[in-house]
Amino acid sequence: MPTSSPAPDGDPAADWDRFDSAFYLRHNYAEARKDDLRFASAAGDFFLARLRGRTGLRGVDVGSGTNLYPALTMLPFCAEIALVEYSAANRRWLEAEVPGYSPVWDPFWAELRPKDGYREIADPARLLAARARVESGSVFELPRERWELGTMFFVAESISADEADFRAALLRFLAGLVPGAPFAAAFMENSQGYLVGDLFFPAVPVTEADLRACLAGLVEDDLVLTRESPGEAPLRQGYTGMILACGRKREAPDGRRPGGRS
């Protein structure tokens, strides 16, 4: 979920504290969609392939909103996961949900559970409660090079209608990761904005080409873009698909890599 809006005070699109978390959850995640399930699986596969057994990492999910499946993809690898969220309404939801999440997230864990590293976790809800913490924060103010694994789902393109804000959010997310850190970031393709209850929130229409151009020179050569079509049951009007970008922040010249235990 978007973490901040640079829109002027008084613009209804900037009033994230009025964001209807319950409506967004019902509309987006009450019934697990195949595209979301495939994104969860793809992110898990990417992390497994790149981290190769590393554990004890510091992870971050930027703009968590009412979505826990990105955090679940990081669970086997992280000793701690920061759920950074700007909206007070969404933070209240997270603070109530994280201590013992609802069955809404069971289909996502079922997608991850057969994989190495995930199958060893007997109680993901309990482990998430122990390792995740909710933090107030804006994507535009993330600290630099703090986290060794990161996710950001449907945030950078869903903050404002200004392409510069999209680019700034994506680049600041990457800046918060240490060199070499794997990440998964998801985007609504060609989004024209979206309604949450009776409030309209703006968006930037982005494509795979936009993502490649924005990430050029900042990530390693193993960037993987996965696109999902809306199919016969689109989530809403005003978008043409969903894109998942899995990659690693480019390593520093001295070869610094993510920390943690091997």
Buried (B, 14 or more C-beta within 10 A) or exposed (E): BBBBBBBEEEEEBBBBEBBBBEBBBEBBBEEBBEBBBBBBBBBBBBBBEBBEEBEEBBBBBBBBBBBBBBBBBBBBBBBBBBBBBBBEBBBBBBEEBBEEBEEBBBBBBEBBBEBEBBEEBEEBBEBBBEBBBBEEBBBBEBEEBBBBBBBBBBBBBBBBBBBEBBBBBBBBBBBBBBBBBBBBBBBBBBBBBBBBEEBEBBBBBBBBEBBEEBBEEBBBEEBEBBBBEBEEEBBEEBBBBBBBBBBBBBBEEEEEBBBBEE
